[in-house]
């Protein structure tokens, strides 16, 4: 059923797919199993206000580098809950049709292998492209994500840059990692 060559796949992709199989994530899933809205979402956004405010300028900066090339950037909390999304209108409307919206949980248990959830699970930056994603609906994209850690080294969120697979370069992950490093430095400075 899966097309990617597991013998050539990155170790973290193999581990993630195994976790997804063990959690019984459906290959044909389209939306996250967990999406909060209304008061629950407002409470979450208020609780994560410092992360959102700290990350926003850096999200805008990396988005401005890729603006007009069908990319979007996503900020999640440590559970994979989307807090903020910015990007080009065309790809955003496609992402929103898959309910990749604030309040949607992007952790592996709820939506399978993806850069946000896998970066959180692995505790390191990852790039996931095409059929490396566990669910078929995400095969059109490449996602580059990295965990965000506080000044004590605890994971508090993730930052992701997603685009169509044919438009992504290995430098995309480097941009995300640089932005995450800057966000983490702000937390250290403001400690």
PyMOL CGO cylinders between C-alpha atoms (Angstrom):
from pymol import cmd
from pymol.cgo import CYLINDER

trace = [
    CYLINDER, 0.00, 0.00, 0.00, 2.83, 2.44, 0.88, 0.3, 1, 1, 1, 1, 1, 1,
    CYLINDER, 2.83, 2.44, 0.88, 4.94, 3.50, -2.11, 0.3, 1, 1, 1, 1, 1, 1,
    CYLINDER, 4.94, 3.50, -2.11, 8.07, 4.86, -0.47, 0.3, 1, 1, 1, 1, 1, 1,
    CYLINDER, 8.07, 4.86, -0.47, 11.07, 2.55, -0.36, 0.3, 1, 1, 1, 1, 1, 1,
    CYLINDER, 11.07, 2.55, -0.36, 11.55, 1.70, 3.30, 0.3, 1, 1, 1, 1, 1, 1,
    CYLINDER, 11.55, 1.70, 3.30, 15.10, 0.54, 2.57, 0.3, 1, 1, 1, 1, 1, 1,
    CYLINDER, 15.10, 0.54, 2.57, 16.04, 4.03, 1.37, 0.3, 1, 1, 1, 1, 1, 1,
    CYLINDER, 16.04, 4.03, 1.37, 13.81, 5.93, 3.80, 0.3, 1, 1, 1, 1, 1, 1,
    CYLINDER, 13.81, 5.93, 3.80, 15.20, 8.08, 6.58, 0.3, 1, 1, 1, 1, 1, 1,
    CYLINDER, 15.20, 8.08, 6.58, 15.21, 6.33, 9.97, 0.3, 1, 1, 1, 1, 1, 1,
    CYLINDER, 15.21, 6.33, 9.97, 12.73, 8.81, 11.44, 0.3, 1, 1, 1, 1, 1, 1,
    CYLINDER, 12.73, 8.81, 11.44, 10.25, 8.11, 8.60, 0.3, 1, 1, 1, 1, 1, 1,
    CYLINDER, 10.25, 8.11, 8.60, 10.42, 4.37, 9.28, 0.3, 1, 1, 1, 1, 1, 1,
    CYLINDER, 10.42, 4.37, 9.28, 9.94, 4.93, 13.03, 0.3, 1, 1, 1, 1, 1, 1,
    CYLINDER, 9.94, 4.93, 13.03, 7.04, 7.31, 12.42, 0.3, 1, 1, 1, 1, 1, 1,
    CYLINDER, 7.04, 7.31, 12.42, 5.25, 4.93, 10.05, 0.3, 1, 1, 1, 1, 1, 1,
    CYLINDER, 5.25, 4.93, 10.05, 5.64, 2.15, 12.62, 0.3, 1, 1, 1, 1, 1, 1,
    CYLINDER, 5.64, 2.15, 12.62, 4.16, 4.42, 15.31, 0.3, 1, 1, 1, 1, 1, 1,
    CYLINDER, 4.16, 4.42, 15.31, 1.26, 5.29, 12.97, 0.3, 1, 1, 1, 1, 1, 1,
    CYLINDER, 1.26, 5.29, 12.97, 0.55, 1.62, 12.26, 0.3, 1, 1, 1, 1, 1, 1,
    CYLINDER, 0.55, 1.62, 12.26, 0.66, 0.83, 15.98, 0.3, 1, 1, 1, 1, 1, 1,
    CYLINDER, 0.66, 0.83, 15.98, -1.75, 3.72, 16.69, 0.3, 1, 1, 1, 1, 1, 1,
    CYLINDER, -1.75, 3.72, 16.69, -4.01, 2.49, 13.86, 0.3, 1, 1, 1, 1, 1, 1,
    CYLINDER, -4.01, 2.49, 13.86, -3.93, 5.78, 11.93, 0.3, 1, 1, 1, 1, 1, 1,
    CYLINDER, -3.93, 5.78, 11.93, -6.02, 5.33, 8.79, 0.3, 1, 1, 1, 1, 1, 1,
    CYLINDER, -6.02, 5.33, 8.79, -4.09, 5.74, 5.51, 0.3, 1, 1, 1, 1, 1, 1,
    CYLINDER, -4.09, 5.74, 5.51, -7.18, 7.37, 3.91, 0.3, 1, 1, 1, 1, 1, 1,
    CYLINDER, -7.18, 7.37, 3.91, -7.75, 9.83, 6.76, 0.3, 1, 1, 1, 1, 1, 1,
    CYLINDER, -7.75, 9.83, 6.76, -8.29, 13.39, 5.48, 0.3, 1, 1, 1, 1, 1, 1,
    CYLINDER, -8.29, 13.39, 5.48, -8.80, 15.46, 8.65, 0.3, 1, 1, 1, 1, 1, 1,
    CYLINDER, -8.80, 15.46, 8.65, -7.14, 15.37, 12.03, 0.3, 1, 1, 1, 1, 1, 1,
    CYLINDER, -7.14, 15.37, 12.03, -9.04, 13.16, 14.48, 0.3, 1, 1, 1, 1, 1, 1,
    CYLINDER, -9.04, 13.16, 14.48, -8.91, 16.01, 17.01, 0.3, 1, 1, 1, 1, 1, 1,
    CYLINDER, -8.91, 16.01, 17.01, -9.93, 19.57, 16.19, 0.3, 1, 1, 1, 1, 1, 1,
    CYLINDER, -9.93, 19.57, 16.19, -10.94, 22.00, 18.92, 0.3, 1, 1, 1, 1, 1, 1,
    CYLINDER, -10.94, 22.00, 18.92, -12.91, 25.20, 18.34, 0.3, 1, 1, 1, 1, 1, 1,
    CYLINDER, -12.91, 25.20, 18.34, -14.89, 27.88, 20.16, 0.3, 1, 1, 1, 1, 1, 1,
    CYLINDER, -14.89, 27.88, 20.16, -14.11, 28.37, 23.86, 0.3, 1, 1, 1, 1, 1, 1,
    CYLINDER, -14.11, 28.37, 23.86, -11.64, 25.45, 23.95, 0.3, 1, 1, 1, 1, 1, 1,
    CYLINDER, -11.64, 25.45, 23.95, -9.61, 26.98, 21.12, 0.3, 1, 1, 1, 1, 1, 1,
    CYLINDER, -9.61, 26.98, 21.12, -9.77, 30.47, 22.65, 0.3, 1, 1, 1, 1, 1, 1,
    CYLINDER, -9.77, 30.47, 22.65, -8.52, 29.08, 25.97, 0.3, 1, 1, 1, 1, 1, 1,
    CYLINDER, -8.52, 29.08, 25.97, -5.67, 27.25, 24.18, 0.3, 1, 1, 1, 1, 1, 1,
    CYLINDER, -5.67, 27.25, 24.18, -4.66, 30.40, 22.25, 0.3, 1, 1, 1, 1, 1, 1,
    CYLINDER, -4.66, 30.40, 22.25, -4.66, 32.41, 25.49, 0.3, 1, 1, 1, 1, 1, 1,
    CYLINDER, -4.66, 32.41, 25.49, -2.55, 29.76, 27.26, 0.3, 1, 1, 1, 1, 1, 1,
    CYLINDER, -2.55, 29.76, 27.26, -0.05, 29.78, 24.38, 0.3, 1, 1, 1, 1, 1, 1,
    CYLINDER, -0.05, 29.78, 24.38, -0.07, 33.57, 23.90, 0.3, 1, 1, 1, 1, 1, 1,
    CYLINDER, -0.07, 33.57, 23.90, 3.64, 34.01, 24.72, 0.3, 1, 1, 1, 1, 1, 1,
    CYLINDER, 3.64, 34.01, 24.72, 4.66, 31.35, 22.16, 0.3, 1, 1, 1, 1, 1, 1,
    CYLINDER, 4.66, 31.35, 22.16, 2.40, 32.87, 19.49, 0.3, 1, 1, 1, 1, 1, 1,
    CYLINDER, 2.40, 32.87, 19.49, 3.64, 36.43, 20.07, 0.3, 1, 1, 1, 1, 1, 1,
    CYLINDER, 3.64, 36.43, 20.07, 7.29, 35.34, 20.18, 0.3, 1, 1, 1, 1, 1, 1,
    CYLINDER, 7.29, 35.34, 20.18, 7.05, 33.18, 17.04, 0.3, 1, 1, 1, 1, 1, 1,
    CYLINDER, 7.05, 33.18, 17.04, 4.90, 35.50, 14.90, 0.3, 1, 1, 1, 1, 1, 1,
    CYLINDER, 4.90, 35.50, 14.90, 7.66, 37.84, 13.61, 0.3, 1, 1, 1, 1, 1, 1,
    CYLINDER, 7.66, 37.84, 13.61, 9.82, 34.85, 12.67, 0.3, 1, 1, 1, 1, 1, 1,
    CYLINDER, 9.82, 34.85, 12.67, 6.89, 33.10, 10.95, 0.3, 1, 1, 1, 1, 1, 1,
    CYLINDER, 6.89, 33.10, 10.95, 6.28, 36.27, 8.97, 0.3, 1, 1, 1, 1, 1, 1,
    CYLINDER, 6.28, 36.27, 8.97, 9.96, 36.51, 8.09, 0.3, 1, 1, 1, 1, 1, 1,
    CYLINDER, 9.96, 36.51, 8.09, 10.26, 32.96, 6.71, 0.3, 1, 1, 1, 1, 1, 1,
    CYLINDER, 10.26, 32.96, 6.71, 6.93, 33.35, 4.92, 0.3, 1, 1, 1, 1, 1, 1,
    CYLINDER, 6.93, 33.35, 4.92, 8.17, 36.58, 3.28, 0.3, 1, 1, 1, 1, 1, 1,
    CYLINDER, 8.17, 36.58, 3.28, 11.17, 34.63, 1.89, 0.3, 1, 1, 1, 1, 1, 1,
    CYLINDER, 11.17, 34.63, 1.89, 8.85, 32.20, 0.09, 0.3, 1, 1, 1, 1, 1, 1,
    CYLINDER, 8.85, 32.20, 0.09, 5.82, 34.45, -0.54, 0.3, 1, 1, 1, 1, 1, 1,
    CYLINDER, 5.82, 34.45, -0.54, 4.23, 33.86, -3.94, 0.3, 1, 1, 1, 1, 1, 1,
    CYLINDER, 4.23, 33.86, -3.94, 5.63, 30.34, -4.31, 0.3, 1, 1, 1, 1, 1, 1,
    CYLINDER, 5.63, 30.34, -4.31, 2.70, 28.43, -2.73, 0.3, 1, 1, 1, 1, 1, 1,
    CYLINDER, 2.70, 28.43, -2.73, 4.01, 27.88, 0.79, 0.3, 1, 1, 1, 1, 1, 1,
    CYLINDER, 4.01, 27.88, 0.79, 2.45, 28.24, 4.20, 0.3, 1, 1, 1, 1, 1, 1,
    CYLINDER, 2.45, 28.24, 4.20, 3.85, 28.27, 7.70, 0.3, 1, 1, 1, 1, 1, 1,
    CYLINDER, 3.85, 28.27, 7.70, 2.28, 26.63, 10.75, 0.3, 1, 1, 1, 1, 1, 1,
    CYLINDER, 2.28, 26.63, 10.75, 2.97, 27.09, 14.46, 0.3, 1, 1, 1, 1, 1, 1,
    CYLINDER, 2.97, 27.09, 14.46, 1.82, 24.37, 16.87, 0.3, 1, 1, 1, 1, 1, 1,
    CYLINDER, 1.82, 24.37, 16.87, 2.03, 23.87, 20.60, 0.3, 1, 1, 1, 1, 1, 1,
    CYLINDER, 2.03, 23.87, 20.60, 3.84, 20.92, 22.21, 0.3, 1, 1, 1, 1, 1, 1,
    CYLINDER, 3.84, 20.92, 22.21, 0.82, 18.65, 21.61, 0.3, 1, 1, 1, 1, 1, 1,
    CYLINDER, 0.82, 18.65, 21.61, 0.75, 19.49, 17.90, 0.3, 1, 1, 1, 1, 1, 1,
    CYLINDER, 0.75, 19.49, 17.90, -2.31, 21.79, 18.13, 0.3, 1, 1, 1, 1, 1, 1,
    CYLINDER, -2.31, 21.79, 18.13, -2.18, 24.42, 15.38, 0.3, 1, 1, 1, 1, 1, 1,
    CYLINDER, -2.18, 24.42, 15.38, -1.98, 27.91, 16.89, 0.3, 1, 1, 1, 1, 1, 1,
    CYLINDER, -1.98, 27.91, 16.89, -1.30, 30.01, 13.80, 0.3, 1, 1, 1, 1, 1, 1,
    CYLINDER, -1.30, 30.01, 13.80, -1.16, 29.60, 10.01, 0.3, 1, 1, 1, 1, 1, 1,
    CYLINDER, -1.16, 29.60, 10.01, 0.07, 32.09, 7.39, 0.3, 1, 1, 1, 1, 1, 1,
    CYLINDER, 0.07, 32.09, 7.39, 0.71, 31.64, 3.69, 0.3, 1, 1, 1, 1, 1, 1,
    CYLINDER, 0.71, 31.64, 3.69, -0.24, 32.10, 0.07, 0.3, 1, 1, 1, 1, 1, 1,
    CYLINDER, -0.24, 32.10, 0.07, -3.98, 32.15, -0.53, 0.3, 1, 1, 1, 1, 1, 1,
    CYLINDER, -3.98, 32.15, -0.53, -4.17, 29.26, -3.04, 0.3, 1, 1, 1, 1, 1, 1,
    CYLINDER, -4.17, 29.26, -3.04, -2.32, 26.70, -0.95, 0.3, 1, 1, 1, 1, 1, 1,
    CYLINDER, -2.32, 26.70, -0.95, -3.97, 27.95, 2.25, 0.3, 1, 1, 1, 1, 1, 1,
    CYLINDER, -3.97, 27.95, 2.25, -7.44, 27.33, 0.83, 0.3, 1, 1, 1, 1, 1, 1,
    CYLINDER, -7.44, 27.33, 0.83, -6.31, 23.80, -0.04, 0.3, 1, 1, 1, 1, 1, 1,
    CYLINDER, -6.31, 23.80, -0.04, -4.89, 23.30, 3.48, 0.3, 1, 1, 1, 1, 1, 1,
    CYLINDER, -4.89, 23.30, 3.48, -8.07, 24.69, 5.04, 0.3, 1, 1, 1, 1, 1, 1,
    CYLINDER, -8.07, 24.69, 5.04, -10.15, 22.28, 2.94, 0.3, 1, 1, 1, 1, 1, 1,
    CYLINDER, -10.15, 22.28, 2.94, -8.21, 19.53, 4.77, 0.3, 1, 1, 1, 1, 1, 1,
    CYLINDER, -8.21, 19.53, 4.77, -9.00, 21.33, 8.05, 0.3, 1, 1, 1, 1, 1, 1,
    CYLINDER, -9.00, 21.33, 8.05, -5.38, 22.32, 8.69, 0.3, 1, 1, 1, 1, 1, 1,
    CYLINDER, -5.38, 22.32, 8.69, -6.67, 25.19, 10.79, 0.3, 1, 1, 1, 1, 1, 1,
    CYLINDER, -6.67, 25.19, 10.79, -6.06, 26.60, 14.26, 0.3, 1, 1, 1, 1, 1, 1,
    CYLINDER, -6.06, 26.60, 14.26, -7.31, 24.00, 16.71, 0.3, 1, 1, 1, 1, 1, 1,
    CYLINDER, -7.31, 24.00, 16.71, -6.41, 20.97, 14.55, 0.3, 1, 1, 1, 1, 1, 1,
    CYLINDER, -6.41, 20.97, 14.55, -3.97, 18.56, 16.16, 0.3, 1, 1, 1, 1, 1, 1,
    CYLINDER, -3.97, 18.56, 16.16, -1.08, 17.60, 13.87, 0.3, 1, 1, 1, 1, 1, 1,
    CYLINDER, -1.08, 17.60, 13.87, 0.49, 14.99, 16.15, 0.3, 1, 1, 1, 1, 1, 1,
    CYLINDER, 0.49, 14.99, 16.15, 1.09, 11.55, 14.66, 0.3, 1, 1, 1, 1, 1, 1,
    CYLINDER, 1.09, 11.55, 14.66, -1.76, 9.90, 16.60, 0.3, 1, 1, 1, 1, 1, 1,
    CYLINDER, -1.76, 9.90, 16.60, -4.31, 12.26, 15.05, 0.3, 1, 1, 1, 1, 1, 1,
    CYLINDER, -4.31, 12.26, 15.05, -3.04, 12.71, 11.46, 0.3, 1, 1, 1, 1, 1, 1,
    CYLINDER, -3.04, 12.71, 11.46, -0.05, 10.41, 10.88, 0.3, 1, 1, 1, 1, 1, 1,
    CYLINDER, -0.05, 10.41, 10.88, 3.50, 11.18, 9.77, 0.3, 1, 1, 1, 1, 1, 1,
    CYLINDER, 3.50, 11.18, 9.77, 3.98, 14.90, 9.06, 0.3, 1, 1, 1, 1, 1, 1,
    CYLINDER, 3.98, 14.90, 9.06, 6.78, 17.35, 9.84, 0.3, 1, 1, 1, 1, 1, 1,
    CYLINDER, 6.78, 17.35, 9.84, 5.09, 18.96, 12.85, 0.3, 1, 1, 1, 1, 1, 1,
    CYLINDER, 5.09, 18.96, 12.85, 4.00, 15.76, 14.58, 0.3, 1, 1, 1, 1, 1, 1,
    CYLINDER, 4.00, 15.76, 14.58, 7.15, 13.83, 13.71, 0.3, 1, 1, 1, 1, 1, 1,
    CYLINDER, 7.15, 13.83, 13.71, 9.43, 16.70, 14.80, 0.3, 1, 1, 1, 1, 1, 1,
    CYLINDER, 9.43, 16.70, 14.80, 7.61, 16.68, 18.15, 0.3, 1, 1, 1, 1, 1, 1,
    CYLINDER, 7.61, 16.68, 18.15, 7.81, 12.87, 18.43, 0.3, 1, 1, 1, 1, 1, 1,
    CYLINDER, 7.81, 12.87, 18.43, 11.49, 12.72, 17.43, 0.3, 1, 1, 1, 1, 1, 1,
    CYLINDER, 11.49, 12.72, 17.43, 12.55, 15.93, 19.19, 0.3, 1, 1, 1, 1, 1, 1,
    CYLINDER, 12.55, 15.93, 19.19, 14.51, 17.10, 16.15, 0.3, 1, 1, 1, 1, 1, 1,
    CYLINDER, 14.51, 17.10, 16.15, 14.07, 18.89, 12.79, 0.3, 1, 1, 1, 1, 1, 1,
    CYLINDER, 14.07, 18.89, 12.79, 12.61, 16.73, 10.01, 0.3, 1, 1, 1, 1, 1, 1,
    CYLINDER, 12.61, 16.73, 10.01, 11.60, 17.07, 6.37, 0.3, 1, 1, 1, 1, 1, 1,
    CYLINDER, 11.60, 17.07, 6.37, 8.82, 14.83, 5.08, 0.3, 1, 1, 1, 1, 1, 1,
    CYLINDER, 8.82, 14.83, 5.08, 8.00, 14.72, 1.40, 0.3, 1, 1, 1, 1, 1, 1,
    CYLINDER, 8.00, 14.72, 1.40, 5.30, 13.15, -0.74, 0.3, 1, 1, 1, 1, 1, 1,
    CYLINDER, 5.30, 13.15, -0.74, 4.51, 9.56, 0.17, 0.3, 1, 1, 1, 1, 1, 1,
    CYLINDER, 4.51, 9.56, 0.17, 6.72, 9.75, 3.25, 0.3, 1, 1, 1, 1, 1, 1,
    CYLINDER, 6.72, 9.75, 3.25, 3.57, 11.23, 4.83, 0.3, 1, 1, 1, 1, 1, 1,
    CYLINDER, 3.57, 11.23, 4.83, 1.50, 8.43, 6.30, 0.3, 1, 1, 1, 1, 1, 1,
    CYLINDER, 1.50, 8.43, 6.30, -1.87, 9.66, 5.05, 0.3, 1, 1, 1, 1, 1, 1,
    CYLINDER, -1.87, 9.66, 5.05, -2.52, 9.85, 1.33, 0.3, 1, 1, 1, 1, 1, 1,
    CYLINDER, -2.52, 9.85, 1.33, -4.13, 13.33, 1.47, 0.3, 1, 1, 1, 1, 1, 1,
    CYLINDER, -4.13, 13.33, 1.47, -0.72, 14.87, 2.34, 0.3, 1, 1, 1, 1, 1, 1,
    CYLINDER, -0.72, 14.87, 2.34, 1.27, 13.16, -0.44, 0.3, 1, 1, 1, 1, 1, 1,
    CYLINDER, 1.27, 13.16, -0.44, 1.20, 16.34, -2.57, 0.3, 1, 1, 1, 1, 1, 1,
    CYLINDER, 1.20, 16.34, -2.57, 3.27, 18.29, -0.02, 0.3, 1, 1, 1, 1, 1, 1,
    CYLINDER, 3.27, 18.29, -0.02, 6.71, 18.53, 1.50, 0.3, 1, 1, 1, 1, 1, 1,
    CYLINDER, 6.71, 18.53, 1.50, 6.76, 19.71, 5.08, 0.3, 1, 1, 1, 1, 1, 1,
    CYLINDER, 6.76, 19.71, 5.08, 9.83, 20.98, 6.91, 0.3, 1, 1, 1, 1, 1, 1,
    CYLINDER, 9.83, 20.98, 6.91, 9.40, 21.20, 10.68, 0.3, 1, 1, 1, 1, 1, 1,
    CYLINDER, 9.40, 21.20, 10.68, 11.41, 21.66, 13.84, 0.3, 1, 1, 1, 1, 1, 1,
    CYLINDER, 11.41, 21.66, 13.84, 10.53, 21.50, 17.53, 0.3, 1, 1, 1, 1, 1, 1,
    CYLINDER, 10.53, 21.50, 17.53, 10.71, 24.71, 19.56, 0.3, 1, 1, 1, 1, 1, 1,
    CYLINDER, 10.71, 24.71, 19.56, 12.25, 24.37, 23.02, 0.3, 1, 1, 1, 1, 1, 1,
    CYLINDER, 12.25, 24.37, 23.02, 12.13, 26.71, 25.99, 0.3, 1, 1, 1, 1, 1, 1,
    CYLINDER, 12.13, 26.71, 25.99, 15.23, 27.88, 27.87, 0.3, 1, 1, 1, 1, 1, 1,
    CYLINDER, 15.23, 27.88, 27.87, 15.17, 24.63, 29.90, 0.3, 1, 1, 1, 1, 1, 1,
    CYLINDER, 15.17, 24.63, 29.90, 15.21, 22.45, 26.77, 0.3, 1, 1, 1, 1, 1, 1,
    CYLINDER, 15.21, 22.45, 26.77, 11.55, 21.42, 27.09, 0.3, 1, 1, 1, 1, 1, 1,
    CYLINDER, 11.55, 21.42, 27.09, 9.62, 21.17, 23.80, 0.3, 1, 1, 1, 1, 1, 1,
    CYLINDER, 9.62, 21.17, 23.80, 6.91, 23.86, 23.75, 0.3, 1, 1, 1, 1, 1, 1,
    CYLINDER, 6.91, 23.86, 23.75, 5.85, 23.75, 20.11, 0.3, 1, 1, 1, 1, 1, 1,
    CYLINDER, 5.85, 23.75, 20.11, 6.87, 23.29, 16.51, 0.3, 1, 1, 1, 1, 1, 1,
    CYLINDER, 6.87, 23.29, 16.51, 7.33, 25.46, 13.44, 0.3, 1, 1, 1, 1, 1, 1,
    CYLINDER, 7.33, 25.46, 13.44, 6.64, 24.16, 9.94, 0.3, 1, 1, 1, 1, 1, 1,
    CYLINDER, 6.64, 24.16, 9.94, 6.90, 25.37, 6.36, 0.3, 1, 1, 1, 1, 1, 1,
    CYLINDER, 6.90, 25.37, 6.36, 4.82, 23.41, 3.85, 0.3, 1, 1, 1, 1, 1, 1,
    CYLINDER, 4.82, 23.41, 3.85, 4.70, 23.63, 0.07, 0.3, 1, 1, 1, 1, 1, 1,
    CYLINDER, 4.70, 23.63, 0.07, 3.99, 21.47, -2.94, 0.3, 1, 1, 1, 1, 1, 1,
    CYLINDER, 3.99, 21.47, -2.94, 6.56, 18.69, -3.18, 0.3, 1, 1, 1, 1, 1, 1,
    CYLINDER, 6.56, 18.69, -3.18, 7.98, 19.90, -6.50, 0.3, 1, 1, 1, 1, 1, 1,
    CYLINDER, 7.98, 19.90, -6.50, 8.78, 23.37, -5.03, 0.3, 1, 1, 1, 1, 1, 1,
    CYLINDER, 8.78, 23.37, -5.03, 10.68, 22.33, -1.95, 0.3, 1, 1, 1, 1, 1, 1,
    CYLINDER, 10.68, 22.33, -1.95, 14.44, 22.40, -1.46, 0.3, 1, 1, 1, 1, 1, 1,
    CYLINDER, 14.44, 22.40, -1.46, 16.59, 21.05, 1.36, 0.3, 1, 1, 1, 1, 1, 1,
    CYLINDER, 16.59, 21.05, 1.36, 17.28, 24.69, 2.28, 0.3, 1, 1, 1, 1, 1, 1,
    CYLINDER, 17.28, 24.69, 2.28, 13.62, 24.96, 3.35, 0.3, 1, 1, 1, 1, 1, 1,
    CYLINDER, 13.62, 24.96, 3.35, 14.36, 22.94, 6.48, 0.3, 1, 1, 1, 1, 1, 1,
    CYLINDER, 14.36, 22.94, 6.48, 17.41, 25.14, 7.15, 0.3, 1, 1, 1, 1, 1, 1,
    CYLINDER, 17.41, 25.14, 7.15, 15.19, 28.23, 7.07, 0.3, 1, 1, 1, 1, 1, 1,
    CYLINDER, 15.19, 28.23, 7.07, 12.81, 26.64, 9.59, 0.3, 1, 1, 1, 1, 1, 1,
    CYLINDER, 12.81, 26.64, 9.59, 15.67, 25.61, 11.89, 0.3, 1, 1, 1, 1, 1, 1,
    CYLINDER, 15.67, 25.61, 11.89, 17.13, 29.15, 11.74, 0.3, 1, 1, 1, 1, 1, 1,
    CYLINDER, 17.13, 29.15, 11.74, 13.73, 30.64, 12.63, 0.3, 1, 1, 1, 1, 1, 1,
    CYLINDER, 13.73, 30.64, 12.63, 13.31, 28.17, 15.52, 0.3, 1, 1, 1, 1, 1, 1,
    CYLINDER, 13.31, 28.17, 15.52, 16.79, 29.05, 16.81, 0.3, 1, 1, 1, 1, 1, 1,
    CYLINDER, 16.79, 29.05, 16.81, 15.80, 32.74, 16.78, 0.3, 1, 1, 1, 1, 1, 1,
    CYLINDER, 15.80, 32.74, 16.78, 12.52, 32.01, 18.60, 0.3, 1, 1, 1, 1, 1, 1,
    CYLINDER, 12.52, 32.01, 18.60, 14.38, 29.97, 21.22, 0.3, 1, 1, 1, 1, 1, 1,
    CYLINDER, 14.38, 29.97, 21.22, 16.90, 32.81, 21.71, 0.3, 1, 1, 1, 1, 1, 1,
    CYLINDER, 16.90, 32.81, 21.71, 13.99, 35.19, 22.37, 0.3, 1, 1, 1, 1, 1, 1,
    CYLINDER, 13.99, 35.19, 22.37, 12.70, 32.86, 25.09, 0.3, 1, 1, 1, 1, 1, 1,
    CYLINDER, 12.70, 32.86, 25.09, 16.18, 32.73, 26.60, 0.3, 1, 1, 1, 1, 1, 1,
    CYLINDER, 16.18, 32.73, 26.60, 16.54, 36.53, 26.50, 0.3, 1, 1, 1, 1, 1, 1,
    CYLINDER, 16.54, 36.53, 26.50, 13.07, 37.10, 27.98, 0.3, 1, 1, 1, 1, 1, 1,
    CYLINDER, 13.07, 37.10, 27.98, 13.57, 34.49, 30.73, 0.3, 1, 1, 1, 1, 1, 1,
]
cmd.load_cgo(trace, "trace")
